[in-house]
Amino acid sequence: MIHIGHIILSISVGTIEGYLAAFFYLIVYIVLQVFCYIFIVSFYINEDGYLEYLDNISNIRYIYKTNKLFTMCFIIILLSMSGLPFFAGFFSK
């Protein structure tokens, strides 16, 4: 669900800066959502390329042992979606 309140607030100002802020927020939010879904879907693919069901959320911890860069990118995406400072989600909000 898109956080439409940020977009409506930016557009309600009625200036070019407001429209640009709404557009920037929308683009950042869409990119973060797409990357998050890509990461989550890739959790279900095993090394043979077949889809594999994860029966427990704690099995995700094994991804850190096999691919540390993948895990760090996923952490950065999640921190950015939460809006912590120095990430794209913070600057868009």
Backbone as JSON Lines, residues from 0, in Angstrom:
{"i":0,"aa":"M","n":[0.84,-1.17,0.0],"ca":[0.0,0.0,0.0],"c":[0.89,1.24,0.0]}
{"i":1,"aa":"I","n":[0.6,2.13,-0.89],"ca":[1.39,3.35,-1.0],"c":[1.0,4.31,0.11]}
{"i":2,"aa":"H","n":[1.96,4.97,0.66],"ca":[1.7,5.97,1.68],"c":[1.22,7.24,0.98]}
{"i":3,"aa":"I","n":[-0.03,7.25,0.65],"ca":[-0.63,8.3,-0.16],"c":[-0.67,9.64,0.56]}
{"i":4,"aa":"G","n":[-0.57,9.62,1.88],"ca":[-0.6,10.87,2.63],"c":[0.57,11.78,2.3]}
{"i":5,"aa":"H","n":[1.74,11.22,2.13],"ca":[2.91,12.03,1.75],"c":[2.72,12.65,0.37]}
{"i":6,"aa":"I","n":[2.15,11.9,-0.54],"ca":[1.96,12.39,-1.89],"c":[0.88,13.47,-1.93]}
{"i":7,"aa":"I","n":[-0.22,13.25,-1.23],"ca":[-1.31,14.25,-1.21],"c":[-0.84,15.54,-0.55]}
{"i":8,"aa":"L","n":[-0.07,15.42,0.51],"ca":[0.44,16.61,1.19],"c":[1.36,17.4,0.28]}
{"i":9,"aa":"S","n":[2.2,16.71,-0.48],"ca":[3.12,17.41,-1.39],"c":[2.37,18.08,-2.54]}
{"i":10,"aa":"I","n":[1.37,17.4,-3.07],"ca":[0.62,17.95,-4.2],"c":[-0.28,19.09,-3.74]}
{"i":11,"aa":"S","n":[-0.78,19.04,-2.52],"ca":[-1.7,20.08,-2.04],"c":[-1.03,21.44,-1.89]}
{"i":12,"aa":"V","n":[0.29,21.47,-1.85],"ca":[1.0,22.75,-1.77],"c":[0.76,23.55,-3.04]}
{"i":13,"aa":"G","n":[0.74,22.86,-4.19],"ca":[0.41,23.52,-5.45],"c":[1.59,24.18,-6.13]}
{"i":14,"aa":"T","n":[2.8,23.86,-5.74],"ca":[3.97,24.44,-6.39],"c":[4.73,23.34,-7.14]}
{"i":15,"aa":"I","n":[5.67,23.79,-7.94],"ca":[6.5,22.83,-8.68],"c":[7.32,21.98,-7.72]}
{"i":16,"aa":"E","n":[7.81,22.58,-6.63],"ca":[8.58,21.83,-5.66],"c":[7.74,20.73,-5.0]}
{"i":17,"aa":"G","n":[6.48,21.03,-4.77],"ca":[5.58,20.04,-4.2],"c":[5.35,18.87,-5.14]}
{"i":18,"aa":"Y","n":[5.16,19.19,-6.42],"ca":[4.98,18.13,-7.41],"c":[6.25,17.28,-7.56]}
{"i":19,"aa":"L","n":[7.4,17.94,-7.55],"ca":[8.67,17.2,-7.64],"c":[8.89,16.33,-6.41]}
{"i":20,"aa":"A","n":[8.52,16.83,-5.24],"ca":[8.67,16.03,-4.02],"c":[7.76,14.8,-4.06]}
{"i":21,"aa":"A","n":[6.55,14.98,-4.54],"ca":[5.63,13.84,-4.65],"c":[6.14,12.84,-5.66]}
{"i":22,"aa":"F","n":[6.66,13.31,-6.79],"ca":[7.21,12.42,-7.8],"c":[8.44,11.68,-7.27]}
{"i":23,"aa":"F","n":[9.32,12.39,-6.56],"ca":[10.52,11.76,-5.99],"c":[10.13,10.69,-4.97]}
{"i":24,"aa":"Y","n":[9.17,10.99,-4.12],"ca":[8.73,10.0,-3.14],"c":[8.14,8.78,-3.81]}
{"i":25,"aa":"L","n":[7.34,9.01,-4.83],"ca":[6.71,7.9,-5.54],"c":[7.75,7.02,-6.23]}
{"i":26,"aa":"I","n":[8.72,7.62,-6.88],"ca":[9.77,6.85,-7.56],"c":[10.61,6.06,-6.56]}
{"i":27,"aa":"V","n":[11.02,6.69,-5.46],"ca":[11.83,5.99,-4.45],"c":[11.04,4.85,-3.84]}
{"i":28,"aa":"Y","n":[9.78,5.08,-3.55],"ca":[8.96,4.04,-2.92],"c":[8.73,2.87,-3.87]}
{"i":29,"aa":"I","n":[8.5,3.14,-5.15],"ca":[8.3,2.06,-6.12],"c":[9.58,1.26,-6.28]}
{"i":30,"aa":"V","n":[10.71,1.92,-6.38],"ca":[11.99,1.2,-6.53],"c":[12.27,0.34,-5.31]}
{"i":31,"aa":"L","n":[12.03,0.85,-4.12],"ca":[12.26,0.07,-2.9],"c":[11.33,-1.14,-2.84]}
{"i":32,"aa":"Q","n":[10.08,-0.95,-3.23],"ca":[9.13,-2.07,-3.23],"c":[9.53,-3.15,-4.23]}
{"i":33,"aa":"V","n":[9.96,-2.74,-5.41],"ca":[10.37,-3.72,-6.42],"c":[11.58,-4.5,-5.94]}
{"i":34,"aa":"F","n":[12.58,-3.83,-5.39],"ca":[13.76,-4.53,-4.89],"c":[13.41,-5.45,-3.73]}
{"i":35,"aa":"C","n":[12.52,-5.02,-2.87],"ca":[12.12,-5.87,-1.74],"c":[11.43,-7.14,-2.23]}
{"i":36,"aa":"Y","n":[10.54,-7.0,-3.2],"ca":[9.88,-8.19,-3.74],"c":[10.86,-9.09,-4.47]}
{"i":37,"aa":"I","n":[11.83,-8.52,-5.16],"ca":[12.85,-9.33,-5.83],"c":[13.64,-10.14,-4.82]}
{"i":38,"aa":"F","n":[14.02,-9.51,-3.73],"ca":[14.78,-10.22,-2.69],"c":[13.94,-11.32,-2.06]}
{"i":39,"aa":"I","n":[12.68,-11.03,-1.78],"ca":[11.83,-12.04,-1.13],"c":[11.58,-13.22,-2.06]}
{"i":40,"aa":"V","n":[11.35,-12.95,-3.34],"ca":[11.14,-14.05,-4.29],"c":[12.4,-14.87,-4.45]}
{"i":41,"aa":"S","n":[13.55,-14.23,-4.42],"ca":[14.8,-14.98,-4.59],"c":[15.11,-15.85,-3.37]}
{"i":42,"aa":"F","n":[14.47,-15.63,-2.25],"ca":[14.65,-16.51,-1.1],"c":[14.13,-17.91,-1.4]}
{"i":43,"aa":"Y","n":[13.19,-18.02,-2.3],"ca":[12.55,-19.29,-2.57],"c":[13.19,-20.08,-3.71]}
{"i":44,"aa":"I","n":[14.27,-19.57,-4.29],"ca":[14.93,-20.26,-5.39],"c":[16.17,-20.96,-4.86]}
{"i":45,"aa":"N","n":[16.27,-22.26,-5.08],"ca":[17.45,-22.99,-4.61],"c":[18.53,-22.94,-5.67]}
{"i":46,"aa":"E","n":[19.66,-23.6,-5.42],"ca":[20.8,-23.51,-6.32],"c":[20.57,-24.19,-7.67]}
{"i":47,"aa":"D","n":[19.57,-25.07,-7.78],"ca":[19.26,-25.71,-9.06],"c":[18.34,-24.86,-9.92]}
{"i":48,"aa":"G","n":[17.83,-23.77,-9.37],"ca":[16.94,-22.89,-10.11],"c":[15.48,-23.21,-9.91]}
{"i":49,"aa":"Y","n":[15.17,-24.22,-9.1],"ca":[13.78,-24.58,-8.85],"c":[13.26,-23.82,-7.64]}
{"i":50,"aa":"L","n":[11.95,-23.58,-7.65],"ca":[11.34,-22.91,-6.5],"c":[11.3,-23.87,-5.33]}
{"i":51,"aa":"E","n":[11.68,-23.35,-4.18],"ca":[11.73,-24.15,-2.97],"c":[10.98,-23.41,-1.87]}
{"i":52,"aa":"Y","n":[10.17,-24.11,-1.14],"ca":[9.35,-23.51,-0.1],"c":[10.14,-23.42,1.2]}
{"i":53,"aa":"L","n":[10.15,-22.23,1.8],"ca":[10.75,-22.06,3.12],"c":[9.66,-22.27,4.15]}
{"i":54,"aa":"D","n":[9.79,-23.3,4.95],"ca":[8.73,-23.61,5.9],"c":[8.83,-22.82,7.19]}
{"i":55,"aa":"N","n":[9.94,-22.14,7.4],"ca":[10.12,-21.4,8.64],"c":[10.91,-20.13,8.34]}
{"i":56,"aa":"I","n":[10.53,-19.03,8.95],"ca":[11.2,-17.76,8.72],"c":[12.64,-17.78,9.2]}
{"i":57,"aa":"S","n":[12.95,-18.63,10.15],"ca":[14.32,-18.69,10.66],"c":[15.28,-19.31,9.65]}
{"i":58,"aa":"N","n":[14.77,-19.94,8.59],"ca":[15.65,-20.48,7.56],"c":[16.3,-19.4,6.72]}
{"i":59,"aa":"I","n":[15.8,-18.19,6.81],"ca":[16.4,-17.08,6.06],"c":[17.8,-16.77,6.58]}
{"i":60,"aa":"R","n":[18.09,-17.11,7.81],"ca":[19.42,-16.82,8.37],"c":[20.53,-17.55,7.63]}
{"i":61,"aa":"Y","n":[20.22,-18.63,6.94],"ca":[21.24,-19.35,6.19],"c":[21.67,-18.61,4.94]}
{"i":62,"aa":"I","n":[20.87,-17.68,4.48],"ca":[21.25,-16.89,3.31],"c":[22.45,-16.02,3.63]}
{"i":63,"aa":"Y","n":[22.56,-15.55,4.87],"ca":[23.71,-14.74,5.26],"c":[25.0,-15.55,5.16]}
{"i":64,"aa":"K","n":[24.94,-16.81,5.49],"ca":[26.14,-17.64,5.43],"c":[26.56,-17.93,4.0]}
{"i":65,"aa":"T","n":[25.61,-18.0,3.08],"ca":[25.95,-18.33,1.7],"c":[26.26,-17.1,0.86]}
{"i":66,"aa":"N","n":[25.6,-15.97,1.11],"ca":[25.79,-14.79,0.28],"c":[25.67,-13.54,1.14]}
{"i":67,"aa":"K","n":[26.8,-13.05,1.61],"ca":[26.81,-11.91,2.53],"c":[26.44,-10.6,1.82]}
{"i":68,"aa":"L","n":[26.88,-10.43,0.57],"ca":[26.56,-9.21,-0.16],"c":[25.05,-9.1,-0.4]}
{"i":69,"aa":"F","n":[24.43,-10.19,-0.75],"ca":[22.98,-10.24,-0.96],"c":[22.24,-9.84,0.31]}
{"i":70,"aa":"T","n":[22.7,-10.35,1.44],"ca":[22.06,-10.05,2.71],"c":[22.25,-8.58,3.09]}
{"i":71,"aa":"M","n":[23.44,-8.03,2.85],"ca":[23.67,-6.63,3.19],"c":[22.82,-5.7,2.31]}
{"i":72,"aa":"C","n":[22.65,-6.04,1.04],"ca":[21.78,-5.24,0.17],"c":[20.34,-5.29,0.66]}
{"i":73,"aa":"F","n":[19.9,-6.46,1.1],"ca":[18.54,-6.59,1.61],"c":[18.36,-5.77,2.89]}
{"i":74,"aa":"I","n":[19.35,-5.75,3.75],"ca":[19.28,-4.95,4.98],"c":[19.21,-3.46,4.65]}
{"i":75,"aa":"I","n":[19.98,-3.02,3.66],"ca":[19.96,-1.61,3.27],"c":[18.59,-1.24,2.71]}
{"i":76,"aa":"I","n":[17.98,-2.13,1.92],"ca":[16.65,-1.87,1.38],"c":[15.63,-1.76,2.52]}
{"i":77,"aa":"L","n":[15.7,-2.66,3.5],"ca":[14.75,-2.61,4.61],"c":[14.94,-1.37,5.47]}
{"i":78,"aa":"L","n":[16.19,-0.97,5.71],"ca":[16.43,0.24,6.49],"c":[15.96,1.48,5.74]}
{"i":79,"aa":"S","n":[16.11,1.48,4.43],"ca":[15.64,2.6,3.64],"c":[14.12,2.67,3.65]}
{"i":80,"aa":"M","n":[13.46,1.53,3.6],"ca":[11.99,1.52,3.64],"c":[11.47,2.0,4.99]}
{"i":81,"aa":"S","n":[12.24,1.77,6.05],"ca":[11.78,2.22,7.36],"c":[11.98,3.72,7.56]}
{"i":82,"aa":"G","n":[12.79,4.36,6.71],"ca":[12.96,5.8,6.78],"c":[14.05,6.26,7.72]}
{"i":83,"aa":"L","n":[15.03,5.42,7.97],"ca":[16.14,5.83,8.82],"c":[17.02,6.84,8.11]}
{"i":84,"aa":"P","n":[17.65,7.75,8.87],"ca":[18.49,8.78,8.24],"c":[19.63,8.19,7.41]}
{"i":85,"aa":"F","n":[20.01,8.96,6.41],"ca":[21.09,8.66,5.47],"c":[20.74,7.56,4.48]}
{"i":86,"aa":"F","n":[19.47,7.22,4.35],"ca":[19.0,6.3,3.33],"c":[18.0,7.03,2.46]}
{"i":87,"aa":"A","n":[17.7,6.46,1.27],"ca":[16.82,7.13,0.31],"c":[15.41,7.32,0.85]}
{"i":88,"aa":"G","n":[14.92,6.4,1.65],"ca":[13.58,6.52,2.22],"c":[13.45,7.72,3.14]}
{"i":89,"aa":"F","n":[14.53,8.05,3.83],"ca":[14.52,9.22,4.73],"c":[14.44,10.51,3.92]}
{"i":90,"aa":"F","n":[15.22,10.6,2.85],"ca":[15.24,11.83,2.07],"c":[13.94,12.01,1.28]}
{"i":91,"aa":"S","n":[13.29,10.93,0.92],"ca":[12.04,11.07,0.18],"c":[10.91,11.51,1.08]}
{"i":92,"aa":"K","n":[10.95,11.11,2.35],"ca":[9.88,11.52,3.27],"c":[10.13,12.92,3.76]}
